[in-house]
Amino acid sequence: MQRKLIRIICLILMIVSFIAYIAKAPAFPIASENLLPWSAWFFIFALANIILWQSVVKLLSFSLMVIWFYAFAASIIPETSTATVDIGNLERTPEAFIDAGQIIFNGKGKCNTCHTLDTSAPPGRCPDLTDVGTRAATRQPGVTAKEYLIESAYEPHKFLVPGYGNIMPPVWKPPISLSELEIETVIAFLQSQGGEVDLTPFEPPIDIGSAEASVEVLPPLLTGDVERGQRVFVEGAKCIACHAVAGIEQPAGQTLDDGVEVVAAPDLTEIAALNSLRYIEESILVPNAQIVSGYGSVTVKTGGATIQGTLVTQDNEKIVVRVKDAAGNEEERTILLSELDPEPIEELADLKGKGYFWIQVTLADTGATVSGDLVEENDENITLQVGEEPQTVSKSDVKVQATLIDFDENVIVGELVSENEDEITLIVDGEEQTTDKFDIDEGPTYSRAFGKRLAVTSPMPNNFPLLLSVSDMSNLLAFLASLTGATDATVAEGTEETAE
Amino acid sequence: MYLTKHSSMNQSKNRLYLFLGLLAIYLLLTVATVFAQDVTDTEYRPFPKIGSRSAAWIAAQLHLLFGSFILGVPMFAVVIEFVGMKTKDKRYDKMAQEFIKLCMGAFSTTALMGGVLVFILIWCYPKVMNKMTGIFGPTMIFYVFLFFGETFTLYLYSYGWDRMQGRVSKLWHLFLGVLLNIFGTAIMFVSNAWLTYQTSPAIMGPKPEHKAIPLHDESGQFIGTLWQAVNNYTWMPVNIHRLIGNVAFGGAIVGAYAAFRFLAAKTQEDKAHYDWMGYTGNFIALCGLIPLPFAGYWLGREIYMFNQTMGINMMGSLFSWLFIIQAVMIGVLFIGANYYLWSGMTRIAGGEIYTRFRPYMIAIIVLSIAIWMTPRTLILSPKEIAAMGGPNHPLVGLFGLMTAKNTVVNIIILTTFLSFLFYRRSGKTPTVGWGKAGNIIIAAIFGSAVAAIVTIGIVGFKVATGFRVNVLTPVQVLIALAVMILVAAIDLVMYRKAMRSSEINWGQMTDRSQYVLILLAITFTSLMGLMGYARSGLREAWHIFGVMPDTSPDAYTPLLADAVNVIAIIIVIFFALVGFIFWLGLWGDKKKEGPPPVEAEASTGDD
């Protein structure tokens, strides 16, 4: 009887622990979010049932154990999700806010598109937020960390971290459209990055409801004429060929002079509502200064082939490039970063900050290779992130590879041993080879490093400002400053036409 | 005593009915408020409690599993009936009939689940269903006709079994079985068109690029024909993959049923019968399992060709770890199937001579599966990437490439084939004069084939992807297939008049081996659930990829850890229902046999 009772209890506990595990119930007996205890309980009771019972229950226990095993194995592996979070019934506790804020940061808020939380990660388009919970208090004198985070979330243009542009969109506006509570959770999550979470309710600096209804009108800072500026936009500089503005007809199949290709460029209907005049001005004068995600031009090599197109997305694993074939059809190609061809990097200067760089150098004394993401580079040294520590290597300690072509068109590539005015000595295939400089047709060219790079540039012509006169520029700016996305009669009419 | 027990059982049943009734009322009251809402003009309607996606997911997967059951088992039954007719062994006929009877119960459950699924889809996703019916309306009418055809053929096939036993009648009966399978397969093909269209709404362009030609204009308007929508990019690969998968699934379920009956059997005669049934089920499952990776590879390739980003998401990004779990499951399937074959040799005197090869074969399979499980790319932090010296490990990273995986898949398949060969030869001695030479030739064929497959695999690292995918991998597959055909042919001739040193002692199997059969069935089912999640998840936040975005609250890909829990729930429900259907079959049979003798009832143990 006692044995029977034990078996029945074991059976019930096995079923209960299985359901609790699947339902992700808090762990028993100590409340915790760690699911392992329920797994352990289930494992113990399933094993006990397999030993204690015969026939049907044994079989049931075995079957449940197999089902559990696959679920358990899959639940302990790393992965990402694109989940949103339901904050309707969110408890006002730091833990709940931090968890929800983290999901929104990586999901709906799309904050992780530009911000990183890892100092060793390749530089993002916006500041790294490691320890922002404490560092935020140091940004502006007299502004607490929380006040700074609130300001940054609602009015990101008010203070810009040196070195970064005004590119953060208002997250409470479409398409991101975070609610006040969602913004609050993200702030809590950012506070938890090295700081203390303060859930004291606060008054948002912007009333989202009324702000959405009202029209933001920029002050008339410019002396230019809007109508003339529109003519420059449409006819003079032909910006309309690439940039759409609601209410202005975009010519189909238009070609530009000077061999400039027509490409998809950001819609400027609301440009003045989304960005400062400084940003607009900078975008015209220095097109490469800030590149809107999904519109950057990139050239990469993979498998020996060169691919040129628009960078659609980029993460630590892959890039998606939109390319055009000869017939003008567009298609998106995904390329793993690991598949980018390593290239000799002849010039190491000014590499930092232009995109993703992975660099490998070979030390002259030991022959060992050092590789990692580029942290810093100057005339004398290269600093690479190797493991968790940055490693600085003097350029004079790095092997140099030289490439030269003789008059017989033989390409000679080797490690540089010595060089004087008359001859150059290289180690080619393990043997020293000296070449008279008189016999060299091209070269020598030198490279200290191999690497993979992803430099993103704007497809907008770099000489664009030179194409405009001062008055055209002024008029164009005035026109762009008027593009707030609403109220203007022309734009409104145009929108209706488009809708029809 | 019997009456007392009978009365007690009635009381228990009454309590159960009362409980179920109360539960039903509770559920109705819970959901009534939600269904009472006026949401006639909406894109989505929430399903109460568990959400629309989970509801549709559970209903769809259960429908699919039962669908596979009622497709796989008739395939199994027709083959077995045919074997029974050719060998004049009544056991085969009896077994086939037994399973068709079980199919009847499963058939209504499949239809029930299909109905539930349709209601959920219409309720929760009206706009999606509107779009889909707008494109596929005529196929849905065709589907209904096929369904009627399948239903009546199944009735005829099942109820006519005993009457159609004459020589000519049997042939007609077999024809009915084949017809049943044709209807079943056609139904699967039609419904596959709908779901594959959601994944790949494009047709294949002309050779050699086979570029995907979209079937929608920029506004999402359908611009193709019905046939183009049906014959979309991934339709045929999914059809073939599922067809073969159903054969394997049917065999595995039969094996599990036999294992259960074997473990519960009280007499040696029953054990022998169910041991033989388990062996036959496993054999059919193996026949399906062996070509399944090839079909899966073809499907994967078509997905890559349709949309490279989708392909990379599948194998190298969002779902990369899912395929590691898939490799674990396939590893379990192959190791389990081999283990069962090796266990089977113990019931044949003379089979022990092959035991010396086992350690090597285990080592080869385990090593191959380890390579298969090696991921190509992982979601790594920049620190992890830096620590590893790049996104791929310098040595082990090579195993993550498809050329390594394709190589080991072929080797696993050849090793499994070798296990089967040993099993077939157990207890037999060839009488042909060239027996020794034959063995040398077979060994040479195996050796050279493995060398060739490995060499091609190594070359695959150094050639362009296109050449590897289009030339090298098919050559590897052809080599493996050629070995199996050639060796089987030689072996058949060699052992045609072989001397039997002993008969197969059916029933003399360990209980452990029966648990392996159950393990195989659960693993097959879990694998189907997992791949269902992958196939559907590949669309990411699209109802129809690139055409109709999912704007519901479920417009995100759930974590694998969450998905497997849903899959686990589905598997538990499925096996509970299958167990119920099996129990119904047994119950009906017992009723026919009459009430058990009082002594037997009294002596029944408590477990």
Interface residues (C-beta under 8 A of the other chain):
Chain A: K4 R7 I22 A23 K24 W53 Q54 S55 V56 V57 L59 F62 S63 L64 V66 I67 W68 Y70 A71 A73 A74 S75 I76 I77 P78 E79 T80 S81 T82 A83 T84 D86 G107 D118 S120 A121 P122 G303 N316 E317 K318 V320 E332 R333 T334 L336 L337 S338 W358 S371 G372 D373 Q385 V386 G387 E388
Chain B: F260 L263 A264 Q308 T309 I312 G316 S317 L318 W321 L322 I324 I325 V328 M329 T377 L378 I379 L380 S381 P382 K383 I385 A386 A387 G389 G390 P391 N392 A464 T465 Y515 I518 L519 I522 T523 S526 L530 E540 A541 P553 A555 Y556 T557 P558 L559 L560 A561 A563 V564 N565 I567 A568 I569 I571 V572 F575 G605 D606 D607
